[in-house]
């Protein structure tokens, strides 16, 4: 019998995860089945426990359940503990559930390995102070950039988030209106503004000449923030498809001990 995995979310019908993991399994020869689970908004914990009690081996967790998963699991990786959110759950041999967060690893790997971004001495701007931001801050700081600025519509949230990671590198928090004349080599959009076709209210001059813009969102058409980057002469404008595939590859590696290649899958989905 194939080992059973799934992605749980609400909504979840749009998720590309089954397609991605099927491609990984085909490439590596791993015998798995991977499905979508529509999570109950009132009983997420029950859905998770039912899945694992019926022999499930691992879950990917998507919106809006990442924080609930963080509270549910028995053990947390360090990156998940700091992120305050879990997107990957593994059933250990002991029966306990281990929560991890592979979002930041996926983002960094897409930028550095797939596209060649050099984090050395780079100034980074991360837009948003919600769960999407929390999951990527530690991996970004581990690349040892010159600085990481977190800017949010509500300045207090960004300042608090920066303080949480202050021991990991040069990280600062501020309001969007406080960016002023500062310029950045890489701007990452982790806000949900793109869901409404909007872009965070940032200065037109905050991207250095030839700097990169990266939207953690993705779609069949260029996102609003990708279009912003193009309009402001970014050296590269990227969406989150590569991050999606890379974070899935990290989950697959955790579960199966085999690291799949990602280039062909990214190309198919891009």
Secondary structure, DSSP 8 states (H G I E B T S, - for coil): --EEEEEEESS-TT--HHHHHHHHHHHHT--EEEEEEE--SS-HHHHHHHHHHTTEEEEEE-TT-HHHHHHH-SEE-HHHHHHT--SEEEE-TTS-EEEE--HHHHHHHIIIIIT----TT-EEEEE--SHHHHHHHHHHHTT--SEEEEEESSHHHHHHHHHHTGGGSSEEEEEGGG-TT--EEEEEE-SSGGGGT------TT-EEEEEEEEES---SS--HHHHHHHHTT-SEEE-THHHHHHHHHHHHHHHHS-----HHHHHHH-
